């Protein structure tokens, strides 16, 4: 897969198409929001926000938006973006109420729709529990992430955070390709006739499935 200095709309990968179609059918509901949360100790909020901003700049899939051109779904990368980590302070509450409110905030974060047309695909919120403890909440849309990439995301955020905290610069090597490069490669590969060769098999295999599934 080669890197392309591509600008403007580009085709979706087959995985992106699948999730885009589901988003249209479900009117951008939140079934495909995913994320994770973790407790931190004594986090520097400004440095953490900078680390997330670097990761979003590093991975263009996190600042990709999805549009429809002449009935065809396409993707386009935002070159400029405005990422701001949200903050909340629960330190004034009693411990039991603090955890209950933190759980409510986490459920709210997961149930807040992500607009594929306009939003960044990543959100982060830092909730202060007491003088030394914070809860970090990260939510994304499944069109740009899964459990494996969530682990990679936090590895990179952690590496950037500790580097910035010690006054150093970005320690991560440049990426040789982006996800949009894969989508362009796949679109070219499908044009070689591989799809046409496989479609008859699947049409026959799926010929008798119910029209409507529970």
N, C-alpha and C positions, 0 to 999 in steps of 0.2 A: 504494500500500500504506500503510495507516494503522497507527499505533502503538496497541497495545492494552495496557492495564494488566492483563494476564492473570495470574491466579494459579491454580495447580493444573494437572492434566493437560490436555494439548491434543493435537490430531491431529498425525500426522507428515506431512511433505511426501512426495511420491511418491519422491523420491530417498532420503529417510530410510527409508521403508518397504522399498525395495529392499535397502539395506544391512542393515537390521534382519532381514529374512527370511534373507539369506545368513548372518548371524551365528548365527541359530537353526539353520540347516542344518549349519553347520560347527562348532557348539558353541564359539563365541567363539574360534576359532583366529585367527592373526595375519596372514592374507593381506591384510587391509585396514588394517593398521598402516602409517602413512607418517610420514616425518620427514626431518630433515636435520641435519647437524652442520657446525660451522665453528670455525676456530681464532681465538682472541681474544688480545689482548696486555694483560696487567696488569688484568684485569677485577676490579671490586669485586663480590664475590659477593653481599653483602647488598643492594646497590643493584640488581643484576641480578635477584635474587629479587623485590624489590619491584616492578620493572618488569613482570615476568611476572604477578605477582598482580594488578596494575592491569589488564592486558590481559584476564585471565580474568574480572575483575569487569566490564569494559567489554563483552565479547562473551558474552552469555548462552548461546550455543551451546556454549561451552567448559565450561560447568558445568551442562549438560543431562544428565539421565539418562533411560533408556528402560525403560518398564514395560509390563506386559500387564494390561488390565482387561477382564474378560469375553471373553477371547480376542482383544481388539483392541489392537495396539501403540499406545502413547501416549508423549508426552514431557512432562517436567516439569523446570523450572529450579530448581536449588539456589540459594536466596538466601544461605545461609551455606556456605562451603567452606573447606577447609584445604589450601592449596597449599604444599608445601615442596620446594625444589629440592634434588636429591641432590648429594653431593660425593664426589670420590675424589681421591687424591694418588698420582701415579705418579713423582714427582720422584726417588725413591730408586732407580729402575731405570736400567739403561743405556739409551741412546737407542733402540737397535734393539728391545729388549724393551719399552720404553715404548710405541712405536708399535704393536707387536703386541698388547699388552694393551689399548691404546685401541681398536683394531679389534675385539677380542673383546668389549669392553664395548658398542661400538656395535651389534654383531650381537645381543647379549643384549637391548639396549634395544628393538630392532625386533621381537624374538621374545617379548617379555613381553606376554601378553594384556591387553587393556583391557576390563574388564567394563562393558558398556553399562548395566547396571542400577545400578551403585554408584559407578564411578570417575569422576574428572575426565577429560575427553577430551584433556588436554594434560599431558605430563610433560617435565621438563627436568633435565639432569644436567651439572654442571661438573666437568671432570677436569683437574687441575693436572699439566702436563708438566714445567715447571721454574719458576724464580722469575718469569718474565715471560710464560709461554705457557700458555693453557688451551684445552681442547677443549670446546665447548658442544654437547650432544646434545639435540635436541628431537624427541619422538615424539607423534603424535596418532592418533586413529582417523579413517578416511576419512569417517565419517558427519558429521564436523564440519569437514573441511578438504580442500584439494587443493593442487596446486602454486601456483596463483595466490594462494590465501589464505595459504600459507606465506610468500610474499614480503611480503604485507601485514602479517602477524604480526611479522616481523622488522623491518620499517620502523617499526612502532609501538613495539616493544620498544626499539629503538635510540633513538628520539625520547624515550621516557620515561626511559631509562637516563641519557642525557646531561643531560636536564633535572634529574633527581633528583641526579645527581652534582654539579651546579653549585648545588645548594641551592634549585632552583625547584620549582614544583608541576607537576601534570599539564598538558601543553601541548595535549592532543588535544581537539578539539571533541566535544560529546556526540553520540551516534549517534541519528539520527531514528527508525530502526526497528531491530528485532532479527530474527534468522532466524525465530523463532517467529511474528512478525508475518506473514512471508511464508507460513509453513505454514498459518496461519489464513486468510489471503487466498486461497491456492490451494484449500483445502478448500471455501470458499464459492463459488469460481469453478467447481469441479467439480460442485457441486450445481445449477448452472444448466442442466445437460443436455449440456454439451460432451462429457463422457465417453461417454454413451450414443450420441451421434452418431458418435463415432469408433470405438467398439468393433466394429461390424459389419465395417468395413474391415479391421481388424487380425485379426479372427477368420477372415476369408476369406483374407487374405494369408498367415497362419501355419497354415492348416488342415493342410498336408501335411508339416510339419516332423517330424523324428524325435522320439519320446517321450523318448529318452535321448540326450544328447550326450556325446561323448568329452571 
